[in-house]
Amino acid sequence: MSLVLSEHPGGVVTESGRRIAYDLQRNEAHFGAARIDGAAVVWELEGELEPGAWVLRCDRVDFPPGGIAYRHVHPGGGTRRILHGTLTIDREDGDPQTYSTGESWYEGADDPVLATASATEDTAFVRVLLLPAEWAGRRTITYVDPGDEDKPRLQRATVLLEVRL
């Protein structure tokens, strides 16, 4: 199973199927067939899935300057793309990497990461996650240290689209 991300700076027309097209200017996500006249990003899901057992979710996460998502995991993997600002992702198994506008990265299910936003500007990314069906409509972030659950959360996730597959 994989989510293939493609950039379309001049717009895109997609066919029906297991794909999400995101309109960068309108902050809108569309499943399957869509037409976007401006810059767009498309995630296409490849591989076989057990029908009814999965949810494909597109959401946007916004951070104020200096925002932190303490070390956490999600129950499904997904690809993220920076809309604006910068975000440093610190994985337990490697060196921190900083992503800027237009760059993307993949996080696997239960892949613990610490995310730190730019200290001087707002930061946002859009992502598509493939989640087990029991996570439909539910918040997916789980903090590695349960004590982080009680800390102020400066980031805000907004679900744009969720489709049961």
N, C-alpha and C positions, 0 to 999 in steps of 0.2 A: 504494500500500500504506500502510495506517495502523493504529496500535494505539489504539483508543478506550478511555479509562479512565473508569469510573463508580464512584461511591461508594454503598454500601448500608449505612447505619448500623443498620438494623433487620433485616438478614439479606437473603438472596437465594436464589432458585431459578433456575438457568440451564438452558437447553436444550442438546442436543448441538450441536456446532459448534466453530469455531475460536476458543475463548475460554478464558481461565484465570481461575478464581475463587480468591481468596486469603482465607482465614479469618484475620482480624486477631488473634483471641484465641488460636487454636491454632497459628498459624504453619504452616498447611497450604495447599498449592496443589492445585487440581483442574482437570483439563482437560475441557471439554465440559459435560455435564450434571452438576449438583451442587446440593446444598442446604446452605446455611450459615445457621444460626439466629441467629448474632450478627453483629457488624459485619463487613463484607466489602468487598473491592475487586475489580472485574472488568475485565479487559482483553479487548477483542474485536478480532480481526484482520479488517480489511476490505480487499477487493481480491483480484485474481487472483494466483495463485502457480503456478509450475511444480511439479507433483507430485514429491515426493521430493527436491527441491533445497534444502529449508529445514528449520530446527529452530526451534521455539518453546521458549524456556527461561525459567523463573521462578526467580530466586534472591534471597537476602537477603544484604545486606552490612552488617556490624557494624564500628563504629569505637570504640576507647576514647577518652577525652577527649584532644583535641589530635591525633588521628590524621590522617594525610595520605595521600591517593592521589596520588602525584606525577603530573605531566602525562602523560596516557595517552589511548589510543584503544581502541575495541572494533570488531570486524569487522562488527557489525550494529547497527542502531538499536534504541532501546527507550525505554520510559517508566518513570520511577522515581517512587516515592512514599515520603516520609519517615514512618517508623513512630514514632520518638521522637528528641528532640535537634534539633540544627540542623546543616546542611551548607552550606558556601559553595562554589559552583561558579564557577570562574574560566575563562572561555573566551578564546581568543586574540583573538576578534573582537568583544568587548564588555566591559561592566563586570561585575564579580563580582556574583552574586546569591546571597542566603542563603535557604534553604528550611527551614521548620519543620514540626513534626508535622502531618500531613494534607496538606501541599502536594506538588505533583508537577511534573516537568519531563521534557522529551524530549531525548535525545542521539542524534544521527545517527551512522551508521557513519563511522568515521575522523574523528570530531569531537573534537579535542584539548581535554581539560579537566584542571584541577587541582582536586581536592576536599579541603577542609579541614573537619574536624569541630569541633564545639563544644569549647572548651578546658576546660569544667567538667563536662560530662556525657557519658555514653555516647550514641552516635548510631547509628541503623540505618535502612536503607531496603530496600524490596522493589522488584524490577524485573522486567519482561518484555522480553526481547530477541528479535528475529527475526534468526537467524544463518544464513549459508550452511551447508549440510549437513556440509561437511568439518570444521566446528567442533564437531560433536556430541561431548560428553564431554570437551572440551578447555577449558583456561583461556583466557579471551578477552582479558585485559588485556595491552596492549603499551605500554611506556613510550616516550615520544617521545625522551627522552634515555636511551640504553642504559645509562649509568652509574647511573640510578635503579633498575635491575633488582637491583643488589647492595645497595641500602639496605634497612634493616629495613622490612618491610611490617606495619603495625599493623592494617590492615583485614583482615577475614576474610569471604570469600564462601562461601555454602553453597547448593548447587543443591538446589532443592525439587522441581522437575519439569522434565523435558525431553521434548519430543514431536517426532518427525520428521513433517513435513507432506508 
